Amino acid sequence: MRIGLLKCDHVLDQFESIAGDYQKMVATMLEQHSAELVVFDAYANELPDRPKTCDAYIISGSSASVYEDKQWIRDLESFVRTAAEESVPIFGICFGLQVMATALGGAVKRSDRGWGVGVHAMQVIRKRPWMRPHEDTISLIMLHQDQVVALPDGATVLGSSDHCPNFLVEFGPGLVGVQGHPEFPPAYAKALYTDRRERLGDLTEPAIESLASSTSETVISKWMQAMFQALVE
């Protein structure tokens, strides 16, 4: 399977020694699956000529907000719409979830719940055949202020938490996004939290301490692969 990574940001130079750039983190997340990863730097206005260039896509996280007036974000939204029309699967991570939401008619804004940082647990409220192994609770590393606050028509919430009601969303067959970061290793998250201590304030230390908790990145990776396989085969 040929999976395109639509990379929406770059890891800061001082943190690359921890786990590499985003493509390295995503490649590590996929290493147990037989997939070819092709990287497109969406942040630098690089997108595939057409959605069917790859069998499926992953949209990465970003320090940008989807409501910023930036052409690369508008172009990415357009690509998402075209891919949806052509039934090409997409899995969005954090910003990736949010750009899928806005591309398809939903809304994203800065959450009045504040920062989502540390390991958060999500309750699975609806299940799909590709959600194997079956789990009732998923825990992932978080780092976000923005949230999806209005879903597009036809979207379904599959998983929710108190802090993030629209945690895992299915926008349509093969179009799914998650607010957490299954690609982040704890050491990288710790570096980001420490670097943003001034902005995170009192949330910093509890967030760092929570990184000792077990997380479900392997489950999310399996779900994503199963969803892709079901639609590509």
N, C-alpha and C positions, 0 to 999 in steps of 0.2 A: 504493500500500500504506500502511496506517495502522499505524505501529509505536508501541507504548506504551513509554516509558522509566519503569521503576520505580526512582526515584532513592532511594538508601539512605544518603545523606550530603549535606553541603553543603561547598563549597569555602570555606576561611577567607577572611574579608574581605581580608586583606592579599595574598592570592594571586589574587583574581578578575581583576585587571588583566592577568594573564599570558595566560589562555586562556578566561576566563569561568567560569561554574559548570559542573557536570557536563552539564547539558543542552546547553550550547554546545559542549563538547568532543565529545559524542556526535553532535550535529548536524553538526559539522565532519567527523567520521569518515564520516558518511553522505552528505555533500554531492554525491558523484558518482552517487548513486542517487536515483531518483524515489520518495521516501517522505515521508509526513507524520509528523512526530514529535509525539506527545502525551505530556506529562509528568505523572506521578503521584508525589507526594512520599510514598513509602512510609515514610520516616523519621519523617514527621509523621502516620502512620496513615492516609494517603490511598491507597486502592487502587481499581481499577475495580470497578464493581458486579458485573460478570461478565467472565470471560476473553475472551469474543467481542466485547467492546467494541472491541478492536483486532484486527488480523490476526495480529500477532506482538508479542513483548515482548523488551526488553533489561533485564536487572537490573544495576545499576551496582555499582561497588565501594563500600566503606564502611570507616571506621575502627573500626566495631563488630566484635565476634566473634559468629558465629552461635550459640554456646553461651551467650551472655549471656541472663539472665532478663528479656527485654524483650518486651512484648506485640506491638509492631510486627513483630518478627522472627517470632514464632509466627504472626501473621496472614499474613505474606508466605509462610511455608512452606505454609500452608493454601491460599493462592492458587495456588502452584506445583502443588500436588497436583490442584487442580480443573482448572487449565489442561492438565495432562498427561492427565487423564481425558477432556477435551474436545478433545484433539489440537490445541491452540493452541501454535504454536512459541514457544520461549524461548531466548535466548542470554544466558548469565550471564558477567559479567566479575569476576574475583577473588572478592570476597565473593558476587557473584552465582552463580558456580560452586559455592561452598561451601554457600549456602543451598539450591540445587537438590539438592545431595548429601544434606543433612540432611533436607530435606522428603520425599525419596523413600526414606529408610531407610539412608543412609550415615552416616559419622562424620567430624567435623572436630576437630582439636586443635592446640595450639601445637606447631610442629614442633621436633624436637630437632636439626634441621639449621640452626636459627637463621634470621635474616632473609634473605629473598630480595630483593635490591635490585640496581639496575643493569640492564643489558641481558643477558638470559639466552637461550640457544639451546635450542630443543626439537627433538627428532627425531620426525618423523612416522612412526609405526609401523603405522598402519592408515589406509587412504584410503576416502573416500566419494565418490559421484558429484558432490556439491555442492562438493567441495574443488578448485575450479578458480580460478586456475591451480594445477597440481600442483607441490607443493614438498616436498622431503625434510627441510628444516630451516626452522624459523620462529624469528625472534628478536623478543622483545618486552621492553618496559620492565616491571620488576617492583617491587612494594612490598608485602610480606606477611610475616607470621610464622606465621599459621595455614595448615594444609594439609588437604586431603581425605586421610584416612588409611584409610578403609574405604569401598568403593564399594557403592551399593545393588545389589540383584539386577537383573541385566539390563543394567547399565552396562558400557561398553567404553572403555578408554583408547585414544585416537587419537594422542596425542602425549605424550612423556615427556622429562624431563631428569634429570640426576644429582641436582640439588637438589630437584626437584619431580616425583616419579614420575607423579602424576596431574595433568599439566599441561593437557591438552586431553581432555575427557571427553564422551562421548555417553551420555546417560542413557536415551535412547529416540529414536524418530524425531522430529526437530525439537526435541529437548531437548539442548542442547550448552552447555558452559561452558569458559572458558579462565582460567588463573590469572594471566596477564599482563594488561597494560593497553594495548590497542590505541588507546584514546582519549587517552592522555597524550602531550602534546608534550614534548620533552626539557626545555624551559625550566621547565615546571611540575614535572616530576620532580626537576630540580636544586633548585628551591626547597624541595620537600618534604624531600629528603635533607639539605639544609643546615639546615633548621629542626629536623630530628630527629638532628642530629649527635651529641648526647649519648647518645642511645639506640643509634644505629648504630655509634658508635665507629670502629674502624679500617676498617670497611666503607665509610665515607662517601666518601673520596676516590676509591677504585677505582670505586665506583658512579657518581660524577659523571663520571669519565674515560670510562667505558664508554658514556656517552650520545652520544659522537661516532660510535659504531658505527651501521651501517645497521640498520633494523628493518623488520618485516613487517606493520605495521598495515594497509596497503592490501590485502594478501593476506587477512588475517583479515576485513576489512570485506567483501571480495568473497565469501568463503566464507559468511559470515553471510547476506548478501543472497541468495546462490544457494540456501541451505538454506530460507530463508523463502519464496522464490518457488516452489520445488519443492512446498512443502506448502500454499501458499495458493492457487495457481492451480487 
